[in-house]
Amino acid sequence: MSGRRRSRDSLKRKNRSKKAISQLSSIIDSPANFSLKIRDIAVRDTLRLSKRHGQRCEPNVRKMFCKVCESVMSFGSDSRIRIRKGSIIITCERCNSKVRRPIKR
């Protein structure tokens, strides 16, 4: 009987974490409404939630922050984007980390 309750609690926990990650993703995705400091805090919290609960955020938001220094990358000012040999190379200007993603055809 207690096993059913545990699974129900874990489902509630997963749903709450999905909701929290989507709310934080909306903060990260709207630079006009929130300052850079608040967006950096949202990135940090999103990474912590995703590690703790095993939930991922949306792929379009995942490209907007650096996982190494846990900060928002504003394309053109805080990061550099290059296209080389069929892949996109995104460089964070704060910590100099590079992420290579293949170009989808």
C-alpha positions, 0 to 999 in steps of 0.5 A: 500500500505504501508503494502506491503512495510513493509512486504518486508522490514521485509523479507529483514531484516530476510534474512540479519540476517540469512546471518550475523548469518551464517557468524558469525557461520563460524567464531565460527566454525573455530578455526584455522583461528581466535583467541579466542578473535575474536571468543568470539566476534562472539559468543556475536554478534550471541547471540544478533542477534538471540535474536533481530531477532528471528533467530537461528544458526545451532545446531552444532554451538550452542553447541560450546558456553556458553550462560551464559558467552557468550564465546566459549567452546573449548572441553577439555580445556575450558569445561568438557563433561560427560555422565550420565544416558542417557544425556550429561552434558556439563560444562563451566569451565569459569562460571561453568554453566551446560547444560544437553542434552538428548542422541539421540538414 
